[in-house]
Amino acid sequence: MNSKIIVTTLTDQVEANIIEYIKDNKLTPGDPLPNEKEFVEMFSVGRNVVREALSRLRMLGILESRTKRGIIVKEPPLLNGFKKVLDPQLLSVPTIKELMGMRIAMEVGIAEFVFTNVTDKDIEELEQIISRQQAIGVNNLSIEDEMQFHKKIYEIAGNDFILHFYELMQPVFLFAKHNYESYFEPINKKLQQNDELVTHSDLLQAIKDKDKNLYQDKIRRHLRPYWEFLYNYNKRK
């Protein structure tokens, strides 16, 4: 019999009960919660258990302690928990590949937002970013240069969640940099030989030309090394 045993501590239960209390009472960010003593009486547990459960919820960004107001409900920061664990050294290759696939989908998908929101000032800033870039080999930029350009594209999209998502992509940039010579350089050289290599300058030109379809095609080709890695990495093992 392969039954999975789930161990739940008293603190886990109280934590879940507090979340249920928030939902049942339809509390929203800024609304006050009962104090520790009231929760002790409500759940019939010790004060230390309640204190630990509240501490966990504060760390998650769900609750906040305010002077003179006590404990209040807070809107948790988007994706905050993910940022704390997305260290490339802690992520397996399959997980990195999942993030790469997500990045491809996002960068192609936000083209509509980019072309709706882009301004002359944005184009000027992209030009400045590109002017400072120095390639190290075939389509190989520093992590800072690579991320700065794409961060600006995400900012132009004008969606906070999308911008927060971009911050989760750092392990992908780091992985690609650290594995450039062993895997990504041969792909870039092949693309260059076939005249299929797409640089940041090419992407910017499509934006200047106000050609969304061309931009989507170019961003797909710009991220082609990721695509090759997703579907051909295991074949090289």
C-alpha positions in Angstrom: 0.0 0.0 0.0 1.5 3.3 -1.1 -0.3 5.8 0.9 1.1 9.3 1.3 1.3 10.5 4.9 0.8 14.2 5.4 2.1 15.6 8.7 0.3 18.7 9.9 1.5 20.6 13.0 -0.8 22.6 15.2 0.8 25.7 13.9 0.0 24.6 10.3 -3.6 24.2 11.4 -3.8 27.6 13.0 -2.2 29.2 10.0 -4.8 27.6 7.8 -7.6 28.6 10.2 -6.5 32.3 10.1 -6.6 32.2 6.3 -10.1 30.7 6.4 -11.1 33.4 8.9 -10.0 36.1 6.4 -11.9 34.4 3.6 -15.1 33.6 5.6 -15.3 37.2 6.8 -14.5 38.6 3.3 -11.7 40.7 4.7 -9.7 42.8 2.2 -6.3 44.6 2.4 -6.3 47.1 5.3 -9.0 45.3 7.3 -8.1 44.6 10.9 -7.8 41.1 12.4 -8.4 39.8 16.0 -5.4 40.1 18.2 -3.3 37.1 19.5 -5.4 36.7 22.6 -8.7 36.5 20.6 -7.2 33.9 18.3 -6.0 31.9 21.3 -9.6 31.8 22.6 -11.1 31.2 19.1 -8.9 28.2 18.2 -8.3 26.9 21.8 -4.5 26.8 21.4 -1.5 28.2 23.2 -0.4 31.8 22.5 3.0 30.6 21.2 1.2 28.6 18.5 -0.8 31.6 17.4 2.2 33.9 17.5 4.2 31.5 15.2 1.3 31.2 12.8 0.9 34.9 12.6 4.7 35.3 12.1 4.6 32.9 9.1 1.7 34.9 7.5 3.6 38.1 8.0 6.6 36.6 6.2 4.4 35.6 3.3 3.2 39.1 3.1 -0.4 38.3 3.9 -0.5 40.1 7.2 1.1 43.2 8.6 1.4 44.7 12.1 0.6 48.4 12.3 1.1 50.7 15.3 -2.2 51.5 17.0 -4.1 49.4 14.5 -2.8 45.9 15.4 -2.8 43.2 12.8 -4.2 44.0 9.4 -4.7 42.1 6.2 -2.2 42.9 3.4 -2.1 42.2 -0.3 0.9 39.8 -0.7 3.6 40.9 -3.2 3.2 39.0 -6.5 5.7 36.1 -7.0 7.7 37.2 -4.0 8.1 33.6 -2.7 9.5 32.4 -6.0 12.1 35.1 -6.1 13.6 33.8 -2.8 14.3 30.3 -4.1 15.1 30.9 -7.8 18.9 30.5 -7.4 20.3 28.9 -10.6 22.5 26.7 -8.4 19.4 25.3 -6.8 17.5 24.6 -10.1 17.8 21.5 -12.2 18.2 21.6 -16.0 14.5 20.5 -16.4 13.4 23.5 -14.3 15.6 25.9 -16.2 14.1 24.5 -19.4 10.6 25.2 -18.1 11.5 28.8 -17.3 13.0 29.2 -20.8 9.8 28.0 -22.4 7.9 30.4 -20.2 10.2 33.2 -21.3 9.7 32.5 -25.0 5.9 32.5 -24.6 5.9 35.7 -22.6 8.2 37.7 -24.8 6.4 36.7 -28.0 3.0 37.2 -26.3 3.6 40.8 -24.9 4.2 42.2 -28.4 0.7 43.6 -28.5 1.3 45.5 -25.2 4.7 46.7 -26.4 3.4 48.2 -29.6 0.4 49.7 -27.9 2.4 51.5 -25.2 5.8 52.3 -26.8 6.8 56.0 -27.0 9.5 57.9 -28.7 11.2 58.2 -25.3 11.2 54.4 -24.9 12.8 54.0 -28.3 15.4 56.5 -27.4 16.2 54.6 -24.2 16.4 51.3 -26.1 18.9 53.0 -28.5 21.0 54.2 -25.5 21.0 50.7 -24.0 22.1 49.2 -27.3 24.8 51.8 -27.8 26.4 50.8 -24.5 26.4 47.1 -25.4 29.6 45.2 -26.3 29.4 41.8 -27.8 31.7 39.1 -26.5 31.7 36.6 -29.3 28.7 35.8 -31.5 25.6 37.4 -30.0 27.1 37.0 -26.5 26.5 40.0 -24.3 27.2 40.5 -20.6 24.3 39.4 -18.3 23.7 43.0 -17.4 23.5 44.2 -21.0 21.2 41.3 -22.0 18.9 41.8 -19.1 18.8 45.6 -19.3 17.4 45.5 -22.9 14.8 42.9 -22.2 13.8 44.5 -18.9 13.0 47.7 -20.8 10.8 45.7 -23.2 8.9 44.3 -20.2 8.6 47.8 -18.8 7.1 49.1 -22.0 4.5 46.4 -21.9 3.1 48.3 -18.9 1.9 45.4 -16.8 3.3 45.1 -13.2 2.8 41.3 -13.1 4.7 40.9 -16.4 7.5 43.1 -15.0 7.6 41.0 -11.8 7.7 37.9 -13.9 10.8 39.2 -15.8 12.6 39.3 -12.4 12.1 35.5 -12.2 14.0 35.1 -15.4 17.5 35.9 -14.0 18.4 32.2 -13.5 17.7 31.7 -17.2 20.1 34.6 -18.2 22.7 33.2 -15.8 22.4 29.7 -17.1 22.7 30.8 -20.7 25.8 32.8 -19.9 27.5 30.1 -17.9 26.8 27.5 -20.6 27.4 29.8 -23.6 30.6 28.2 -24.9 29.4 24.6 -24.3 26.0 24.9 -25.9 24.7 28.3 -27.0 27.8 29.5 -29.0 27.5 26.7 -31.6 23.8 27.5 -32.0 24.5 31.2 -32.5 27.3 30.5 -35.0 25.0 28.2 -37.0 22.3 31.0 -37.0 24.9 33.5 -38.1 26.1 31.3 -41.0 22.4 30.9 -42.1 21.9 34.7 -41.8 19.2 34.0 -39.2 20.8 35.6 -36.2 18.6 38.3 -34.6 20.2 41.0 -32.4 18.7 43.6 -30.1 19.3 46.2 -32.9 17.1 44.1 -35.2 14.3 44.0 -32.6 14.5 47.7 -32.1 14.3 48.3 -35.9 11.1 46.4 -36.0 9.7 48.5 -33.2 10.8 51.7 -35.0 9.1 50.4 -38.2 5.9 49.8 -36.1 5.7 46.3 -37.5 4.3 44.1 -34.8 4.2 40.9 -36.8 7.8 41.4 -37.9 8.8 42.0 -34.3 7.1 38.8 -33.1 8.9 36.8 -35.8 12.2 38.4 -34.9 11.8 37.8 -31.1 11.1 34.2 -31.9 14.3 34.0 -33.9 16.2 36.0 -31.2 15.2 33.4 -28.7 15.9 30.5 -31.1 18.9 29.3 -29.0 16.5 28.7 -26.1 14.2 26.8 -28.4 17.1 24.6 -29.6 18.1 24.0 -26.0 14.6 23.0 -25.0 14.2 20.4 -27.7 17.7 19.2 -28.5 19.6 19.4 -25.2 19.0 15.7 -24.3 20.0 14.5 -27.7 23.5 15.8 -27.1 23.9 13.9 -23.8 
